[in-house]
Amino acid sequence: MEYEGLKQDPKAYVKKLAEFVGYPFSQLEQEKGIIDDIIKLCSFENLKKMKVNNSGDAYGIFENKALFRKGEVGDWTNYLTPSMTKMFDQNFHEKFKGTGFNSKYYQPSF
């Protein structure tokens, strides 16, 4: 599951996640709009507004609100330098080598 894919096709990703945790949606549930309700409830905009995500901190290390920036695909380019991106790419390839994980959004920069 990757953020870019989730933003592009949220229904497909919610269905995949439900199957993964052992709760595939029935046709009736799909017709009742349960998947749409889940997408709305778990939307970036809704989660960002929740009090728990706007106050407090994570183990005294950083504020919870730091976990929510814009929720836009590609916004990471505003925070990572080219050298940080290269290091991430190298680590990504090393850690996921041989797993079969592939992403149409992942473009190595080296």
N, CA, C and O atoms as a GROMACS GRO file, in nm:
protein
  440
    1MET      N    1   0.085  -0.117   0.000
    1MET     CA    2   0.000   0.000   0.000
    1MET      C    3   0.089   0.123   0.000
    1MET      O    4   0.182   0.134   0.080
    2GLU      N    5   0.060   0.212  -0.089
    2GLU     CA    6   0.138   0.335  -0.097
    2GLU      C    7   0.044   0.454  -0.106
    2GLU      O    8  -0.065   0.445  -0.162
    3TYR      N    9   0.088   0.564  -0.050
    3TYR     CA   10   0.003   0.682  -0.039
    3TYR      C   11  -0.047   0.730  -0.176
    3TYR      O   12  -0.163   0.767  -0.190
    4GLU      N   13   0.041   0.728  -0.274
    4GLU     CA   14   0.004   0.776  -0.407
    4GLU      C   15  -0.111   0.693  -0.466
    4GLU      O   16  -0.205   0.748  -0.523
    5GLY      N   17  -0.102   0.563  -0.452
    5GLY     CA   18  -0.207   0.476  -0.501
    5GLY      C   19  -0.337   0.493  -0.424
    5GLY      O   20  -0.445   0.490  -0.481
    6LEU      N   21  -0.324   0.511  -0.294
    6LEU     CA   22  -0.441   0.534  -0.210
    6LEU      C   23  -0.513   0.662  -0.250
    6LEU      O   24  -0.636   0.666  -0.253
    7LYS      N   25  -0.438   0.766  -0.281
    7LYS     CA   26  -0.499   0.892  -0.326
    7LYS      C   27  -0.565   0.875  -0.462
    7LYS      O   28  -0.670   0.933  -0.488
    8GLN      N   29  -0.504   0.797  -0.549
    8GLN     CA   30  -0.555   0.779  -0.684
    8GLN      C   31  -0.681   0.694  -0.689
    8GLN      O   32  -0.775   0.726  -0.762
    9ASP      N   33  -0.685   0.586  -0.611
    9ASP     CA   34  -0.799   0.493  -0.616
    9ASP      C   35  -0.831   0.443  -0.475
    9ASP      O   36  -0.803   0.328  -0.443
   10PRO      N   37  -0.890   0.529  -0.391
   10PRO     CA   38  -0.912   0.490  -0.251
   10PRO      C   39  -1.002   0.368  -0.233
   10PRO      O   40  -0.978   0.288  -0.143
   11LYS      N   41  -1.104   0.352  -0.317
   11LYS     CA   42  -1.194   0.236  -0.301
   11LYS      C   43  -1.118   0.104  -0.317
   11LYS      O   44  -1.136   0.012  -0.238
   12ALA      N   45  -1.035   0.096  -0.419
   12ALA     CA   46  -0.960  -0.027  -0.442
   12ALA      C   47  -0.867  -0.058  -0.326
   12ALA      O   48  -0.850  -0.174  -0.288
   13TYR      N   49  -0.806   0.046  -0.269
   13TYR     CA   50  -0.712   0.024  -0.159
   13TYR      C   51  -0.785  -0.014  -0.030
   13TYR      O   52  -0.735  -0.097   0.046
   14VAL      N   53  -0.902   0.044  -0.004
   14VAL     CA   54  -0.979   0.006   0.114
   14VAL      C   55  -1.023  -0.139   0.101
   14VAL      O   56  -1.019  -0.214   0.199
   15LYS      N   57  -1.065  -0.180  -0.018
   15LYS     CA   58  -1.104  -0.320  -0.040
   15LYS      C   59  -0.986  -0.414  -0.016
   15LYS      O   60  -1.000  -0.517   0.049
   16LYS      N   61  -0.868  -0.378  -0.070
   16LYS     CA   62  -0.748  -0.460  -0.051
   16LYS      C   63  -0.713  -0.472   0.097
   16LYS      O   64  -0.682  -0.581   0.145
   17LEU      N   65  -0.719  -0.362   0.168
   17LEU     CA   66  -0.686  -0.362   0.310
   17LEU      C   67  -0.785  -0.448   0.388
   17LEU      O   68  -0.745  -0.523   0.477
   18ALA      N   69  -0.913  -0.438   0.355
   18ALA     CA   70  -1.015  -0.519   0.422
   18ALA      C   71  -0.989  -0.669   0.398
   18ALA      O   72  -1.000  -0.749   0.491
   19GLU      N   73  -0.956  -0.704   0.276
   19GLU     CA   74  -0.924  -0.845   0.246
   19GLU      C   75  -0.802  -0.890   0.324
   19GLU      O   76  -0.800  -1.002   0.376
   20PHE      N   77  -0.701  -0.803   0.332
   20PHE     CA   78  -0.577  -0.837   0.402
   20PHE      C   79  -0.602  -0.866   0.549
   20PHE      O   80  -0.542  -0.958   0.605
   21VAL      N   81  -0.691  -0.790   0.612
   21VAL     CA   82  -0.719  -0.813   0.755
   21VAL      C   83  -0.830  -0.914   0.777
   21VAL      O   84  -0.874  -0.935   0.890
   22GLY      N   85  -0.876  -0.978   0.670
   22GLY     CA   86  -0.972  -1.086   0.682
   22GLY      C   87  -1.118  -1.044   0.683
   22GLY      O   88  -1.203  -1.118   0.732
   23TYR      N   89  -1.148  -0.926   0.630
   23TYR     CA   90  -1.285  -0.879   0.625
   23TYR      C   91  -1.318  -0.824   0.486
   23TYR      O   92  -1.333  -0.703   0.469
   24PRO      N   93  -1.330  -0.912   0.388
   24PRO     CA   94  -1.367  -0.862   0.254
   24PRO      C   95  -1.511  -0.811   0.255
   24PRO      O   96  -1.598  -0.869   0.320
   25PHE      N   97  -1.534  -0.704   0.184
   25PHE     CA   98  -1.667  -0.643   0.179
   25PHE      C   99  -1.761  -0.725   0.091
   25PHE      O  100  -1.724  -0.771  -0.017
   26SER      N  101  -1.883  -0.742   0.139
   26SER     CA  102  -1.985  -0.809   0.059
   26SER      C  103  -2.042  -0.708  -0.041
   26SER      O  104  -2.021  -0.587  -0.027
   27GLN      N  105  -2.112  -0.758  -0.139
   27GLN     CA  106  -2.176  -0.670  -0.238
   27GLN      C  107  -2.276  -0.577  -0.170
   27GLN      O  108  -2.286  -0.460  -0.206
   28LEU      N  109  -2.348  -0.629  -0.071
   28LEU     CA  110  -2.446  -0.549   0.002
   28LEU      C  111  -2.379  -0.432   0.074
   28LEU      O  112  -2.427  -0.319   0.070
   29GLU      N  113  -2.267  -0.461   0.140
   29GLU     CA  114  -2.194  -0.355   0.210
   29GLU      C  115  -2.146  -0.248   0.112
   29GLU      O  116  -2.150  -0.128   0.142
   30GLN      N  117  -2.101  -0.292  -0.004
   30GLN     CA  118  -2.056  -0.197  -0.105
   30GLN      C  119  -2.172  -0.110  -0.153
   30GLN      O  120  -2.157   0.010  -0.172
   31GLU      N  121  -2.288  -0.173  -0.172
   31GLU     CA  122  -2.406  -0.099  -0.218
   31GLU      C  123  -2.456   0.000  -0.113
   31GLU      O  124  -2.510   0.105  -0.148
   32LYS      N  125  -2.439  -0.033   0.014
   32LYS     CA  126  -2.481   0.057   0.121
   32LYS      C  127  -2.386   0.177   0.137
   32LYS      O  128  -2.416   0.270   0.212
   33GLY      N  129  -2.275   0.176   0.069
   33GLY     CA  130  -2.181   0.288   0.078
   33GLY      C  131  -2.085   0.282   0.194
   33GLY      O  132  -2.027   0.383   0.233
   34ILE      N  133  -2.069   0.163   0.252
   34ILE     CA  134  -1.979   0.151   0.367
   34ILE      C  135  -1.836   0.188   0.330
   34ILE      O  136  -1.766   0.251   0.409
   35ILE      N  137  -1.793   0.149   0.214
   35ILE     CA  138  -1.657   0.182   0.170
   35ILE      C  139  -1.641   0.334   0.160
   35ILE      O  140  -1.540   0.389   0.204
   36ASP      N  141  -1.740   0.401   0.102
   36ASP     CA  142  -1.735   0.548   0.093
   36ASP      C  143  -1.731   0.612   0.231
   36ASP      O  144  -1.661   0.711   0.252
   37ASP      N  145  -1.807   0.556   0.326
   37ASP     CA  146  -1.808   0.608   0.463
   37ASP      C  147  -1.669   0.594   0.528
   37ASP      O  148  -1.623   0.685   0.596
   38ILE      N  149  -1.605   0.482   0.506
   38ILE     CA  150  -1.471   0.458   0.560
   38ILE      C  151  -1.372   0.558   0.500
   38ILE      O  152  -1.290   0.616   0.571
   39ILE      N  153  -1.382   0.578   0.370
   39ILE     CA  154  -1.292   0.672   0.301
   39ILE      C  155  -1.310   0.813   0.358
   39ILE      O  156  -1.212   0.884   0.381
   40LYS      N  157  -1.434   0.853   0.379
   40LYS     CA  158  -1.461   0.986   0.433
   40LYS      C  159  -1.409   0.998   0.576
   40LYS      O  160  -1.343   1.097   0.611
   41LEU      N  161  -1.438   0.898   0.660
   41LEU     CA  162  -1.396   0.899   0.799
   41LEU      C  163  -1.243   0.903   0.812
   41LEU      O  164  -1.189   0.970   0.900
   42CYS      N  165  -1.176   0.830   0.725
   42CYS     CA  166  -1.030   0.819   0.734
   42CYS      C  167  -0.956   0.916   0.641
   42CYS      O  168  -0.836   0.903   0.621
   43SER      N  169  -1.028   1.011   0.587
   43SER     CA  170  -0.965   1.106   0.495
   43SER      C  171  -0.860   1.189   0.567
   43SER      O  172  -0.868   1.211   0.688
   44PHE      N  173  -0.763   1.235   0.494
   44PHE     CA  174  -0.658   1.318   0.550
   44PHE      C  175  -0.719   1.441   0.617
   44PHE      O  176  -0.679   1.478   0.728
   45GLU      N  177  -0.814   1.504   0.550
   45GLU     CA  178  -0.876   1.624   0.602
   45GLU      C  179  -0.947   1.597   0.735
   45GLU      O  180  -0.936   1.677   0.828
   46ASN      N  181  -1.018   1.486   0.744
   46ASN     CA  182  -1.089   1.451   0.867
   46ASN      C  183  -0.990   1.418   0.979
   46ASN      O  184  -1.007   1.465   1.092
   47LEU      N  185  -0.890   1.338   0.950
   47LEU     CA  186  -0.792   1.301   1.053
   47LEU      C  187  -0.714   1.422   1.103
   47LEU      O  188  -0.682   1.431   1.221
   48LYS      N  189  -0.684   1.514   1.013
   48LYS     CA  190  -0.608   1.633   1.050
   48LYS      C  191  -0.686   1.720   1.148
   48LYS      O  192  -0.627   1.789   1.231
   49LYS      N  193  -0.820   1.719   1.138
   49LYS     CA  194  -0.905   1.801   1.224
   49LYS      C  195  -0.924   1.743   1.363
   49LYS      O  196  -0.964   1.815   1.455
   50MET      N  197  -0.897   1.615   1.381
   50MET     CA  198  -0.923   1.550   1.510
   50MET      C  199  -0.834   1.610   1.620
   50MET      O  200  -0.715   1.634   1.600
   51LYS      N  201  -0.894   1.632   1.735
   51LYS     CA  202  -0.823   1.693   1.848
   51LYS      C  203  -0.698   1.614   1.886
   51LYS      O  204  -0.594   1.673   1.914
   52VAL      N  205  -0.709   1.482   1.887
   52VAL     CA  206  -0.595   1.399   1.926
   52VAL      C  207  -0.474   1.421   1.834
   52VAL      O  208  -0.360   1.405   1.877
   53ASN      N  209  -0.499   1.457   1.710
   53ASN     CA  210  -0.390   1.479   1.615
   53ASN      C  211  -0.341   1.623   1.613
   53ASN      O  212  -0.244   1.655   1.544
   54ASN      N  213  -0.406   1.710   1.687
   54ASN     CA  214  -0.366   1.850   1.693
   54ASN      C  215  -0.307   1.888   1.827
   54ASN      O  216  -0.262   2.002   1.845
   55SER      N  217  -0.307   1.796   1.921
   55SER     CA  218  -0.253   1.825   2.054
   55SER      C  219  -0.169   1.708   2.100
   55SER      O  220  -0.174   1.599   2.043
   56GLY      N  221  -0.092   1.731   2.202
   56GLY     CA  222  -0.010   1.626   2.258
   56GLY      C  223   0.115   1.600   2.175
   56GLY      O  224   0.143   1.669   2.076
   57ASP      N  225   0.187   1.500   2.218
   57ASP     CA  226   0.309   1.466   2.146
   57ASP      C  227   0.328   1.315   2.144
   57ASP      O  228   0.263   1.240   2.217
   58ALA      N  229   0.419   1.274   2.060
   58ALA     CA  230   0.451   1.132   2.047
   58ALA      C  231   0.574   1.102   2.132
   58ALA      O  232   0.687   1.130   2.092
   59TYR      N  233   0.550   1.045   2.249
   59TYR     CA  234   0.658   1.004   2.340
   59TYR      C  235   0.753   1.118   2.375
   59TYR      O  236   0.870   1.094   2.404
   60GLY      N  237   0.704   1.241   2.372
   60GLY     CA  238   0.787   1.356   2.407
   60GLY      C  239   0.890   1.391   2.301
   60GLY      O  240   0.978   1.473   2.326
   61ILE      N  241   0.880   1.329   2.184
   61ILE     CA  242   0.981   1.351   2.079
   61ILE      C  243   0.938   1.461   1.983
   61ILE      O  244   1.017   1.548   1.950
   62PHE      N  245   0.811   1.456   1.938
   62PHE     CA  246   0.760   1.559   1.848
   62PHE      C  247   0.610   1.574   1.869
   62PHE      O  248   0.544   1.483   1.920
   63GLU      N  249   0.558   1.688   1.830
   63GLU     CA  250   0.416   1.713   1.845
   63GLU      C  251   0.335   1.630   1.745
   63GLU      O  252   0.378   1.611   1.631
   64ASN      N  253   0.219   1.582   1.787
   64ASN     CA  254   0.134   1.502   1.698
   64ASN      C  255   0.100   1.576   1.569
   64ASN      O  256   0.093   1.515   1.462
   65LYS      N  257   0.077   1.708   1.578
   65LYS     CA  258   0.039   1.783   1.459
   65LYS      C  259   0.150   1.784   1.353
   65LYS      O  260   0.124   1.818   1.238
   66ALA      N  261   0.272   1.748   1.390
   66ALA     CA  262   0.382   1.742   1.294
   66ALA      C  263   0.364   1.627   1.195
   66ALA      O  264   0.431   1.623   1.092
   67LEU      N  265   0.274   1.533   1.226
   67LEU     CA  266   0.251   1.419   1.138
   67LEU      C  267   0.165   1.456   1.017
   67LEU      O  268   0.155   1.379   0.922
   68PHE      N  269   0.104   1.573   1.021
   68PHE     CA  270   0.013   1.614   0.915
   68PHE      C  271   0.064   1.743   0.850
   68PHE      O  272   0.069   1.848   0.913
   69ARG      N  273   0.102   1.731   0.723
   69ARG     CA  274   0.143   1.851   0.650
   69ARG      C  275   0.030   1.888   0.555
   69ARG      O  276  -0.072   1.943   0.597
   70LYS      N  277   0.048   1.858   0.426
   70LYS     CA  278  -0.053   1.895   0.326
   70LYS      C  279  -0.134   1.777   0.277
   70LYS      O  280  -0.248   1.794   0.233
   71GLY      N  281  -0.079   1.658   0.284
   71GLY     CA  282  -0.149   1.540   0.234
   71GLY      C  283  -0.150   1.535   0.083
   71GLY      O  284  -0.240   1.474   0.024
   72GLU      N  285  -0.052   1.597   0.019
   72GLU     CA  286  -0.044   1.600  -0.126
   72GLU      C  287   0.066   1.508  -0.176
   72GLU      O  288   0.175   1.501  -0.118
   73VAL      N  289   0.037   1.439  -0.283
   73VAL     CA  290   0.137   1.354  -0.346
   73VAL      C  291   0.253   1.440  -0.392
   73VAL      O  292   0.232   1.543  -0.458
   74GLY      N  293   0.375   1.400  -0.360
   74GLY     CA  294   0.494   1.471  -0.404
   74GLY      C  295   0.540   1.583  -0.312
   74GLY      O  296   0.643   1.645  -0.338
   75ASP      N  297   0.466   1.610  -0.204
   75ASP     CA  298   0.504   1.718  -0.113
   75ASP      C  299   0.638   1.692  -0.045
   75ASP      O  300   0.702   1.784   0.004
   76TRP      N  301   0.678   1.566  -0.043
   76TRP     CA  302   0.806   1.532   0.019
   76TRP      C  303   0.922   1.607  -0.045
   76TRP      O  304   1.024   1.628   0.019
   77THR      N  305   0.907   1.647  -0.172
   77THR     CA  306   1.017   1.717  -0.239
   77THR      C  307   1.045   1.852  -0.176
   77THR      O  308   1.152   1.910  -0.196
   78ASN      N  309   0.950   1.904  -0.098
   78ASN     CA  310   0.970   2.030  -0.028
   78ASN      C  311   1.045   2.012   0.103
   78ASN      O  312   1.080   2.110   0.169
   79TYR      N  313   1.071   1.888   0.142
   79TYR     CA  314   1.134   1.860   0.271
   79TYR      C  315   1.264   1.783   0.261
   79TYR      O  316   1.347   1.791   0.351
   80LEU      N  317   1.283   1.708   0.154
   80LEU     CA  318   1.404   1.628   0.139
   80LEU      C  319   1.497   1.690   0.035
   80LEU      O  320   1.454   1.729  -0.073
   81THR      N  321   1.623   1.697   0.070
   81THR     CA  322   1.723   1.745  -0.024
   81THR      C  323   1.755   1.634  -0.124
   81THR      O  324   1.720   1.518  -0.100
   82PRO      N  325   1.821   1.667  -0.236
   82PRO     CA  326   1.859   1.562  -0.331
   82PRO      C  327   1.946   1.454  -0.266
   82PRO      O  328   1.932   1.336  -0.299
   83SER      N  329   2.035   1.491  -0.176
   83SER     CA  330   2.119   1.390  -0.112
   83SER      C  331   2.036   1.301  -0.018
   83SER      O  332   2.063   1.181  -0.008
   84MET      N  333   1.938   1.357   0.049
   84MET     CA  334   1.850   1.277   0.134
   84MET      C  335   1.767   1.181   0.048
   84MET      O  336   1.746   1.065   0.085
   85THR      N  337   1.721   1.230  -0.066
   85THR     CA  338   1.643   1.146  -0.157
   85THR      C  339   1.727   1.031  -0.208
   85THR      O  340   1.680   0.918  -0.216
   86LYS      N  341   1.852   1.060  -0.243
   86LYS     CA  342   1.941   0.955  -0.292
   86LYS      C  343   1.963   0.849  -0.185
   86LYS      O  344   1.962   0.730  -0.214
   87MET      N  345   1.983   0.893  -0.062
   87MET     CA  346   2.003   0.799   0.049
   87MET      C  347   1.877   0.715   0.070
   87MET      O  348   1.887   0.594   0.092
   88PHE      N  349   1.761   0.778   0.064
   88PHE     CA  350   1.636   0.703   0.077
   88PHE      C  351   1.623   0.599  -0.033
   88PHE      O  352   1.590   0.484  -0.006
   89ASP      N  353   1.651   0.640  -0.158
   89ASP     CA  354   1.641   0.548  -0.271
   89ASP      C  355   1.732   0.427  -0.253
   89ASP      O  356   1.692   0.314  -0.277
   90GLN      N  357   1.855   0.452  -0.210
   90GLN     CA  358   1.950   0.343  -0.191
   90GLN      C  359   1.901   0.248  -0.081
   90GLN      O  360   1.906   0.126  -0.098
   91ASN      N  361   1.854   0.304   0.030
   91ASN     CA  362   1.803   0.221   0.139
   91ASN      C  363   1.679   0.144   0.095
   91ASN      O  364   1.663   0.027   0.131
   92PHE      N  365   1.593   0.209   0.019
   92PHE     CA  366   1.472   0.144  -0.031
   92PHE      C  367   1.508   0.021  -0.112
   92PHE      O  368   1.455  -0.088  -0.090
   93HIS      N  369   1.600   0.039  -0.207
   93HIS     CA  370   1.640  -0.074  -0.292
   93HIS      C  371   1.704  -0.185  -0.211
   93HIS      O  372   1.679  -0.303  -0.236
   94GLU      N  373   1.787  -0.148  -0.115
   94GLU     CA  374   1.854  -0.248  -0.032
   94GLU      C  375   1.753  -0.327   0.052
   94GLU      O  376   1.759  -0.450   0.058
   95LYS      N  377   1.660  -0.257   0.116
   95LYS     CA  378   1.566  -0.322   0.207
   95LYS      C  379   1.459  -0.404   0.134
   95LYS      O  380   1.414  -0.506   0.185
   96PHE      N  381   1.418  -0.359   0.015
   96PHE     CA  382   1.310  -0.426  -0.056
   96PHE      C  383   1.357  -0.516  -0.169
   96PHE      O  384   1.276  -0.573  -0.242
   97LYS      N  385   1.488  -0.529  -0.184
   97LYS     CA  386   1.543  -0.615  -0.289
   97LYS      C  387   1.492  -0.758  -0.270
   97LYS      O  388   1.502  -0.816  -0.162
   98GLY      N  389   1.438  -0.814  -0.377
   98GLY     CA  390   1.392  -0.951  -0.374
   98GLY      C  391   1.254  -0.972  -0.315
   98GLY      O  392   1.207  -1.086  -0.308
   99THR      N  393   1.186  -0.865  -0.273
   99THR     CA  394   1.053  -0.880  -0.213
   99THR      C  395   0.942  -0.879  -0.317
   99THR      O  396   0.830  -0.922  -0.290
  100GLY      N  397   0.973  -0.829  -0.435
  100GLY     CA  398   0.871  -0.818  -0.538
  100GLY      C  399   0.793  -0.689  -0.529
  100GLY      O  400   0.705  -0.664  -0.611
  101PHE      N  401   0.824  -0.606  -0.428
  101PHE     CA  402   0.755  -0.478  -0.416
  101PHE      C  403   0.795  -0.389  -0.531
  101PHE      O  404   0.913  -0.373  -0.563
  102ASN      N  405   0.696  -0.332  -0.592
  102ASN     CA  406   0.717  -0.242  -0.704
  102ASN      C  407   0.620  -0.127  -0.692
  102ASN      O  408   0.509  -0.144  -0.641
  103SER      N  409   0.661  -0.012  -0.738
  103SER     CA  410   0.574   0.104  -0.734
  103SER      C  411   0.589   0.182  -0.862
  103SER      O  412   0.700   0.216  -0.904
  104LYS      N  413   0.477   0.211  -0.924
  104LYS     CA  414   0.484   0.291  -1.046
  104LYS      C  415   0.518   0.436  -1.015
  104LYS      O  416   0.551   0.513  -1.105
  105TYR      N  417   0.510   0.474  -0.887
  105TYR     CA  418   0.541   0.611  -0.847
  105TYR      C  419   0.686   0.626  -0.804
  105TYR      O  420   0.737   0.738  -0.797
  106TYR      N  421   0.752   0.516  -0.776
  106TYR     CA  422   0.888   0.522  -0.726
  106TYR      C  423   0.985   0.536  -0.842
  106TYR      O  424   0.991   0.450  -0.930
  107GLN      N  425   1.061   0.643  -0.841
  107GLN     CA  426   1.159   0.669  -0.946
  107GLN      C  427   1.295   0.691  -0.880
  107GLN      O  428   1.317   0.795  -0.819
  108PRO      N  429   1.387   0.595  -0.892
  108PRO     CA  430   1.520   0.613  -0.833
  108PRO      C  431   1.587   0.739  -0.889
  108PRO      O  432   1.575   0.770  -1.008
  109SER      N  433   1.658   0.810  -0.803
  109SER     CA  434   1.723   0.934  -0.847
  109SER      C  435   1.872   0.916  -0.867
  109SER      O  436   1.945   1.015  -0.881
  110PHE      N  437   1.918   0.793  -0.869
  110PHE     CA  438   2.063   0.772  -0.891
  110PHE      C  439   2.085   0.679  -1.007
  110PHE      O  440   2.199   0.649  -1.041
   0.00000   0.00000   0.00000
